[in-house]
Amino acid sequence: MADEPHPVSNPVEDEENKRYCWVCYASDEDDETAPWVKPCKCRGTTKWVHQSCLQRWVDEKQKGNSTVKVNCPQCGVEYFIAFPNMGQLMLFLDRVDAFIYKVCPFVAAGVVVGSIYWTAVTYGAITVMQVVGYQEGMALMEQADPLVLLVGLPTIPIFLILGKMVRWEDKVLRLIRMSVQRLPFLKYLLPAFRYEELSDVSTTAVISDPVNATRVLCGALSLPTLATIVGRLFFPSAQDNLTRTLLGGASFLVVKGLFKVYYKQQQHVEPVPTTLSPSSGFDMEQQYLQQHQQ
């Protein structure tokens, strides 16, 4: 009896008939119990995907928002996602959750802005009482219109910061340098400016120093306190607290500005090179030899 012919399997066809999940790249041999689905119009090995892998991939794309549309990354077909009937209560809770998700960023921004605003109002009120005196400041704010207080008090720290950003010391330094170059006799009155010519690099570096935001903020907000302290120390005979504070603040700013001008001038000054005569060079060489012989 002749042997019956056995069908010969084609390895190419077997490879094409295998199913590969395009999410986890697993095949039938890796997980035989996992359910497979064909959710789109893809062909070949990319048309198959595990149902659990597809659900997890869709959840990652939607990021908790079920209204986001999800398309196949290969063929671009939009997936139609059917949800079970959850009831009216669940739909209401889902809409409330979506509304809260959209509103929360605006609420957080409002809280931050409100906190900054009321901090500025508090600082403005403290500054008023500090500058004009506690009793006078309280009486002034009680007599003022509430709208004026709500608008005017927060502008006090704003104007202080803007005033701190005005770099008048650099303009004074530039003016003094120009005056020294035009009027030579000022070199004797201002010894720190005896060097006539400064390089362009040094001048540019003085004028264009970077602005430190934290330093500007701290310096601006501490100015009323420093002005009050200086006024009480050096101007105790002033007729009222406001005049004393204004004199103290002006004195503090002027003295601080002059020190800053002097510091910048000394920091960027370039010494004038001196030339040695042959005789002076010979004398220095003789002194060097005598020291080594000793």
Secondary structure, DSSP 8 states (H G I E B T S, - for coil): ----------HHHHHHH--B-TTT--BTTT-SSS-EE--SS--GGGG-EEHHHHHHHHHHHHTT-TTS--B-TTT--B---------HHHHHHHHHHHHHHHHHHHHHHHHHHHHHHHHHHHHHHHHHHHHH-HHHHHHHHHHS-HHHHHHHHHHHHHHHHHHHT--HHHHHHHHHHHHHHH-TTHHHH-GGG------HHHHHHHHT----HHHHHHHHHTHHHHHHHHHHHH-TT-SSHHHHHHHHHHHHHHHHHHHHHHHHHHHH---------HHHHHHHHHHHHHHHH-
